[in-house]
Amino acid sequence: MRKVLWCSLAMWGCTPENSESEETDDSREQLDTETSDTEDTSVPEDTSVPEDTSVPEDTGCPPVTEDTTTAIVTDIDETMTTADSEWLAQLLNPSHDPEMRPDANELMWAWQERGYRVFYVTARGGMPLIDGTSARDATIDWLAAHDFPYDEADVFLSGDFIEFDAAGYKTEVLTELQNQGFDLVYAYGNADTDIEAFKAVGIPNDHQWLVGRLAGEMDVNPLYDEDAYTEHLLEWPELAPCGY
């Protein structure tokens, strides 16, 4: 009876019994189509840090390696420090920190950064500080504390308790360095004994600097106290930025 009734109603535009299912299927298909049309297909942003493949800037400065043979040599007392008496004060008072000449460490770094090995040659004897610290340890500790470029093998002390022939000792050290193949190009000192040693091994006069009280003597470049070493860093052509 119910079937006949549905058929009768069909003449008045009634929908067959299974029309609801078909409508539902059509709605789902339409929804799936809309969902497919709006689906996010974008690629997720890559938040990983990219590998740095840039090439370090070439400064034009030759690096210092164990094979570097070009070198400079410098005294320490009154050359890197302000006075010879600074070392004596430290011998008697181990807590005393010998005063460094302004920019002395920057000067040595400037030479090393331009491809020169730095040798420190001092006539300091082997007398220990009053607390037993060796002169060599105190010297190396001072270089480290004041940020000088150095290698312990490139620091030379006479070893004697009192060195009377400073020029002879330094000449011997520099000659041995030359025999090992090092080209000693520039030199710094404060005493006539320094200049005697530099000249004895053939370092040109215009490649030597005499700083302090004797500046202007012995036919080498003078570095007066008020100019050492800040002005020197600005004025000497070899210390200009690499590549210029």
C-alpha positions as semicolon CSV with decimal commas, in nm:
position;residue;x (nm);y (nm);z (nm)
1;M;0,000;0,000;0,000
2;R;0,281;0,235;0,096
3;K;0,445;0,160;-0,238
4;V;0,135;0,242;-0,431
5;L;0,097;0,564;-0,237
6;W;0,454;0,672;-0,327
7;C;0,384;0,595;-0,692
8;S;0,067;0,797;-0,680
9;L;0,240;1,088;-0,525
10;A;0,506;1,073;-0,796
11;M;0,255;1,220;-1,039
12;W;0,249;1,534;-0,824
13;G;0,627;1,571;-0,830
14;C;0,711;1,347;-0,540
15;T;1,058;1,207;-0,524
16;P;1,120;0,834;-0,528
17;E;1,214;0,667;-0,203
18;N;1,588;0,644;-0,282
19;S;1,621;1,014;-0,378
20;E;1,745;1,111;-0,033
21;S;2,044;0,875;-0,069
22;E;2,124;1,005;-0,414
23;E;2,108;1,365;-0,291
24;T;2,339;1,281;-0,005
25;D;2,588;1,118;-0,241
26;D;2,578;1,424;-0,467
27;S;2,638;1,654;-0,171
28;R;2,938;1,454;-0,058
29;E;3,083;1,455;-0,408
30;Q;3,040;1,832;-0,426
31;L;3,200;1,875;-0,082
32;D;3,493;1,654;-0,181
33;T;3,538;1,864;-0,495
34;E;3,534;2,190;-0,299
35;T;3,775;2,050;-0,043
36;S;4,006;1,934;-0,318
37;D;3,994;2,277;-0,480
38;T;4,091;2,453;-0,155
39;E;4,349;2,200;-0,035
40;D;4,681;2,370;0,073
41;T;4,945;2,236;-0,160
42;S;5,213;2,493;-0,069
43;V;5,560;2,368;0,030
44;P;5,635;2,421;0,402
45;E;5,890;2,693;0,463
46;D;6,242;2,560;0,516
47;T;6,351;2,692;0,856
48;S;6,687;2,515;0,857
49;V;7,000;2,734;0,862
50;P;7,172;2,720;0,522
51;E;7,533;2,611;0,513
52;D;7,778;2,902;0,491
53;T;7,958;2,853;0,162
54;S;8,104;3,204;0,147
55;V;8,478;3,239;0,096
56;P;8,666;3,427;0,372
57;E;8,778;3,771;0,264
58;D;9,134;3,776;0,135
59;T;9,318;4,042;0,332
60;G;9,628;4,016;0,115
61;C;9,841;3,938;0,422
62;P;10,063;3,629;0,399
63;P;9,987;3,393;0,690
64;V;10,259;3,313;0,941
65;T;10,326;2,939;0,954
66;E;10,601;2,715;1,085
67;D;10,770;2,759;0,747
68;T;10,774;3,140;0,767
69;T;11,132;3,269;0,741
70;T;11,083;3,648;0,721
71;A;11,113;3,790;1,069
72;I;11,160;4,092;1,290
73;V;11,355;4,102;1,615
74;T;11,294;4,318;1,918
75;D;11,445;4,383;2,256
76;I;11,208;4,397;2,556
77;D;11,334;4,625;2,837
78;E;11,274;4,993;2,755
79;T;11,180;4,881;2,404
80;M;10,853;4,701;2,471
81;T;10,845;4,836;2,829
82;T;10,885;5,200;2,926
83;A;11,216;5,164;3,112
84;D;11,493;4,918;3,204
85;S;11,407;4,981;3,568
86;E;11,070;4,810;3,519
87;W;11,241;4,471;3,510
88;L;11,446;4,546;3,822
89;A;11,125;4,645;4,002
90;Q;10,968;4,311;3,909
91;L;11,273;4,116;4,029
92;L;11,233;4,272;4,373
93;N;10,851;4,270;4,372
94;P;10,702;3,982;4,169
95;S;10,358;4,145;4,180
96;H;10,490;4,446;3,987
97;D;10,365;4,457;3,629
98;P;10,625;4,626;3,406
99;E;10,460;4,909;3,218
100;M;10,422;4,850;2,845
101;R;10,487;5,124;2,592
102;P;10,155;5,230;2,439
103;D;10,063;5,008;2,143
104;A;10,381;4,798;2,168
105;N;10,172;4,482;2,149
106;E;9,969;4,620;1,857
107;L;10,293;4,688;1,673
108;M;10,408;4,329;1,710
109;W;10,068;4,202;1,600
110;A;10,080;4,430;1,296
111;W;10,410;4,274;1,187
112;Q;10,291;3,919;1,245
113;E;9,967;3,984;1,057
114;R;10,177;4,099;0,763
115;G;10,366;3,773;0,746
116;Y;10,662;3,827;0,981
117;R;10,771;3,597;1,259
118;V;10,848;3,785;1,581
119;F;11,162;3,710;1,785
120;Y;11,212;3,858;2,132
121;V;11,581;3,877;2,223
122;T;11,671;4,021;2,561
123;A;11,990;4,028;2,767
124;R;11,789;3,964;3,081
125;G;11,995;3,728;3,289
126;G;11,882;3,410;3,455
127;M;11,837;3,569;3,798
128;P;11,496;3,456;3,932
129;L;11,241;3,683;4,090
130;I;11,253;3,707;4,467
131;D;10,971;3,451;4,492
132;G;11,166;3,198;4,286
133;T;10,990;3,253;3,953
134;S;11,243;3,212;3,673
135;A;11,328;3,509;3,456
136;R;11,211;3,318;3,151
137;D;10,873;3,233;3,301
138;A;10,824;3,592;3,415
139;T;10,910;3,717;3,066
140;I;10,670;3,481;2,889
141;D;10,396;3,551;3,144
142;W;10,433;3,923;3,078
143;L;10,408;3,878;2,701
144;A;10,095;3,668;2,747
145;A;9,935;3,906;2,997
146;H;9,986;4,200;2,761
147;D;9,859;4,015;2,455
148;F;10,178;4,000;2,251
149;P;10,204;3,750;1,968
150;Y;10,471;3,499;2,062
151;D;10,588;3,143;2,052
152;E;10,786;3,031;2,356
153;A;11,060;2,899;2,125
154;D;11,099;3,251;1,983
155;V;11,179;3,415;2,319
156;F;11,551;3,435;2,402
157;L;11,714;3,524;2,736
158;S;12,087;3,510;2,803
159;G;12,055;3,257;3,086
160;D;12,348;3,404;3,274
161;F;12,278;3,570;3,608
162;I;12,437;3,890;3,481
163;E;12,501;3,951;3,111
164;F;12,789;4,196;3,067
165;D;12,827;4,155;2,690
166;A;12,471;4,222;2,574
167;A;12,578;4,307;2,218
168;G;12,783;3,986;2,190
169;Y;12,502;3,772;2,327
170;K;12,240;3,921;2,093
171;T;12,472;3,897;1,793
172;E;12,523;3,527;1,869
173;V;12,146;3,463;1,889
174;L;12,070;3,654;1,570
175;T;12,352;3,485;1,380
176;E;12,219;3,144;1,481
177;L;11,869;3,243;1,360
178;Q;12,016;3,345;1,026
179;N;12,202;3,015;1,006
180;Q;11,867;2,843;1,051
181;G;11,740;3,026;0,743
182;F;11,558;3,322;0,894
183;D;11,568;3,655;0,714
184;L;11,582;3,922;0,984
185;V;11,423;4,216;0,805
186;Y;11,342;4,471;1,079
187;A;11,459;4,535;1,435
188;Y;11,369;4,741;1,744
189;G;11,587;4,832;2,040
190;N;11,659;5,102;2,295
191;A;12,032;5,064;2,359
192;D;12,352;5,102;2,162
193;T;12,416;4,731;2,226
194;D;12,093;4,648;2,041
195;I;12,196;4,852;1,738
196;E;12,548;4,701;1,741
197;A;12,399;4,352;1,726
198;F;12,151;4,445;1,452
199;K;12,424;4,597;1,239
200;A;12,658;4,303;1,303
201;V;12,412;4,064;1,134
202;G;12,348;4,297;0,841
203;I;12,005;4,445;0,915
204;P;11,999;4,773;0,716
205;N;12,012;5,094;0,920
206;D;11,683;5,216;0,773
207;H;11,517;4,893;0,890
208;Q;11,617;4,953;1,252
209;W;11,444;5,169;1,516
210;L;11,603;5,311;1,828
211;V;11,345;5,410;2,087
212;G;11,374;5,606;2,408
213;R;11,659;5,817;2,544
214;L;11,901;5,740;2,259
215;A;11,650;5,802;1,980
216;G;11,811;5,999;1,697
217;E;12,156;5,846;1,742
218;M;12,357;5,574;1,562
219;D;12,217;5,653;1,215
220;V;11,900;5,448;1,251
221;N;11,532;5,543;1,257
222;P;11,443;5,734;1,576
223;L;11,131;5,666;1,777
224;Y;11,086;5,934;2,038
225;D;10,888;5,850;2,348
226;E;10,591;6,065;2,248
227;D;10,573;5,889;1,908
228;A;10,626;5,528;2,011
229;Y;10,440;5,331;1,895
230;T;10,106;5,480;1,806
231;E;10,236;5,724;1,544
232;H;10,478;5,465;1,408
233;L;10,190;5,228;1,334
234;L;10,021;5,499;1,128
235;E;10,325;5,629;0,945
236;W;10,546;5,336;0,843
237;P;10,448;5,215;0,491
238;E;10,511;4,845;0,561
239;L;10,250;4,859;0,836
240;A;9,975;4,982;0,604
241;P;9,674;4,748;0,565
242;C;9,758;4,450;0,346
243;G;9,665;4,482;-0,018
244;Y;9,729;4,858;-0,034
